[in-house]
Amino acid sequence: MKRILVTGGCGFIGSNFVRMALNKIKGIHITNLDALTYAGNLKNLIDFKDSANYAFVKGDIRDGKLVSTLIKDGRFDLVVNFAAESHVDRSILDPSDFISTNIAGTQTILNAAMTFQVPLFMQVSTDEVYGSLGPDGYFTEITPLAPNSPYSASKASADMLVRAYFHTYNYPTIITRCSNNYGPYQFPEKFIPLFVTNALENKPVPLYGDGKNVRDWIHVEDHCEALWTVAEKGKPGEVYNIGGNCERANVDIAREILRLVGKPDSMIQFVKDRPGHDRRYAIDNAKIIKELGCKPKWNFTDGLKSTIEWYKKNTAWWQEIKSGEYKNYYAKQYGK
């Protein structure tokens, strides 16, 4: 795979994937298609701006003409679709962009990839499509989909389209579903970076409900390595769960973050729970380990410490986002 189209490559996971691939894999060229919506940050990949192995295209995956021209001319070996509206709270306030981008946008780029015979389309999805677990059990690749938020419903719908293109048209597709990511370049309204940056600014850290909701966490670098392994070794038509084998209650993570930045637990501010808040997610990643030999390398304690240090060293990056000033950079780049 020498020529890769990444959609949503200026977002958190997408930019980490692009960086990993360009730094570690010789002879590849990545084209990054991103609409630069609220969580897409052009500066995430500014160090590759002048690289001969990287090209950025500002555009929306819902733009059929742009997508078709790009894929027709690109002679890509692989499309990796990260592009999505992804914040659950925002989907509760207004689901419309989630339906449009995550479902219609996926169909648009999926159809173009099939039409112009890109050898493989990889859909980057989420464990949230499975719904909520009780105190026991794990999500496997055959767990029925039962999304509980507009965001997860839109991602489940996109997954079903990707599955349908494989079974109806025999077009090679793969779906990955990952647990919660953390690490550098994560938009600071998300749980871990929000708590870290608020604590660094001596602001309260808002925790939903009783704080006992449980998530399985994986470092973004482990996720990106797994994605590349799936692209190289995965079987078309399959789903691969990517998990970190690391369940933590939100309140425990909040306390650990405060401890690591030297702040008291009294900074935790319990707030009204959000509607439809899933109680527990946990990934069974036995399939990807057994079939593809892919295991996470980061343990959570070291990964969280490393993440906190990154946010300490990159204060300007997240302060610019929190203030909204990063949008001015886009205006200067694109004249609007």
Sequence and secondary structure as in RCSB ss.txt:
>XXXX:A:sequence
MKRILVTGGCGFIGSNFVRMALNKIKGIHITNLDALTYAGNLKNLIDFKDSANYAFVKGDIRDGKLVSTLIKDGR
FDLVVNFAAESHVDRSILDPSDFISTNIAGTQTILNAAMTFQVPLFMQVSTDEVYGSLGPDGYFTEITPLAPNSP
YSASKASADMLVRAYFHTYNYPTIITRCSNNYGPYQFPEKFIPLFVTNALENKPVPLYGDGKNVRDWIHVEDHCE
ALWTVAEKGKPGEVYNIGGNCERANVDIAREILRLVGKPDSMIQFVKDRPGHDRRYAIDNAKIIKELGCKPKWNF
TDGLKSTIEWYKKNTAWWQEIKSGEYKNYYAKQYGK
>XXXX:A:secstr
  EEEEESTTSHHHHHHHHHHHHHSTT EEEEEE   TT  GGGGGGGTT TTEEEEE  TT HHHHHHHHHHH 
 SEEEE      HHHHHH  HHHIIIIIIIHHHHHHHHHHTT S EEEEEEGGGG    SS  B TTS     SH
HHHHHHHHHHHHHHHHHHH   EEEEEE EEESTT  TTSHHHHHHHHHHTT  EEEETTS  EEEEEEHHHHHH
HHHHHHHH  TT EEEE  S EEEHHHHHHHHHHHTT  GGGEEEE   TT   B  B  HHHHHHH       H
HHHHHHHHHHHHHTHHHHHHHHHTTHHHHHHHHH  
